[in-house]
């Protein structure tokens, strides 16, 4: 213990240790600022707006844990000013957040998984036209010794990773599925143009009526050129799928009791591919709908969900159904006086909505 002016102070005390430290090296010097935990990322993502909620003090240190302040001459040399608040903002924006070993490992592991998921969604096996499993993608990443960069977005790293994987393994970007609706006079020229693009597959074309259309799959790198071409022709372009995979024949079993509970949807949903259903099975809480036409037990009271127009053999199935996104999606449609969707149609609509949300920052 040491005594100063009658006050007893602990000699080995370390101040400013329970903080988040952001460090920046500039002009050969090290500068640090003390921030509140979990606030740095909120500030960088524009969630937190108040700088006082982020910084513990508007002070620049050379070593936060020891409480050593940065010298004014060093600040002027590195930043051209000794304005502490202005320098703190620059360090907060460009500096590296110091985290513990286990915390860093957890963050990197989570980002590694996110990158693998993005790669899985945007690529296919060219031999089968089906996506790889996420376990296979992670194994390929380990084989090429991929290292996560915590300062770069997961999407950018995923797109760079796809290019690197293509050098070593049979993998390619999943094509985009589009519907092109040009003016009738421009239909032949548009058809010739897209036919000349390498890797483009024309799935169908409809020249009848006032609005001829072409449904095709193109390489994502050609999207901007295709969009500009259709716009110049004063036509329209609709994105049917950002990442198109080969469709499977797996369908969800539906109720045969159509006389008592007719479906309000008159159109047939296109079958989703097996992999798409598997990826969304957890989210949708997929379950087997009871087939009332094949029920062996007579006199079983059926429970009807009026929002989805389906019946269930017991209360447990009905309760499980009420927790699914399918039921919640139809409940939202019911409030807007819209007809219910089948489970297949709901999956398709949710995939399309997710694709639209993803498209705004999609890097072609």
C-alpha positions, 0 to 999 in steps of 0.5 A: 500500500502507498500513502499520498496526502493521507489517502491509502491507495492500492499499489497494483490497481489496474484501472479501465480493464472492464472495457472494450478497447479499440486500437489503431496503429498510425505513423508507427504509433499505437493509439487506443480508446476505451469503449463500453462493451457491445457498443462498438459494433452497434455504432459501426452498424449505425444502430447507436447514434449517441457517441457518449453511449459508446465512449467511456471517455473522450480521451486517447490512450497509448495503453488503456489497461495501464491508463497511459495517455497519448502525448499531444505531439504524437496526436498531432504527428499522426492525425494532424490535430489534438482534438480528442473527440475527433480523433476518438471518432476516427479510431472508432471508425477505422480501429481494430476492436480488441476481443478475448481469445474465446470471443474472437474464436466464437465470432470467427466460427459464426462468420465461417458458417455464415460464409458457407451458407451463402456459398451453398445458396449461390452455387450448384454442382454443374454435374447435377445442377443441385446445391452442395450441402453445407457440410460439403462446402465447409469441408472444401473451405478447410481443404483450401485453407480458407481464413475468415477476415473479420473486417470484411462482410460475409457476402463479399468473402463468399463471392471471392471464395466461390471464385477460388473454389472454382479453381479446384472443385466442380462448382459454379454460380447458380443461374438466375431465373428471369421472365423477360417481357419485351414489346412485341416488335422487339421480341425476335431481337431479344431472343437472338441476343440472349441466345448468343449469351454463353450459359443461357438456357431458354426454358419457355417462350410465349409469343401469343397475346399482347405481351410476349414473354421469355423465361430463361436462366442466365449467369448472374454476371449477365444480369445487369447487361440483360436488365439494361437491354430490356429497359432500352427496349421499354420492356419489363424484367421479373426475377423468378429466382436469384439462385435457380436449382434443379427441381425435384419431385418431392411434394407435401402430402395434402388432405383429400377431404376437399368436399368438406373443406375446399381449397380457395386456391385454384392454381397448382403450385410448382413442386419445390426441389428437395433441397429447398424443402430440406433447408426450410423444414426447420423454419416452416416446422414441416409436419405431415397433414392428416389424410382424412380420405385414407383414415382407417379410424371412423368417427374421428373428429377433424380439426379445421384450420380456417386460415389454411383450409386444412384439417387435422386428426388430433389437437396436438397436430393442430397446435403444432400447425398453429406455430408454423410460419405457414399458418402465420403467413396465411394469418397475415394474408387473412387480415388483408382479405387474401385467399390462403396458400398451400404449404408449397405455395407458401414456401415458394412465396417466402423464397421469392420474398427472401430473394427480393430482400437479398437482391438489393445488395446482391453483387453480380 
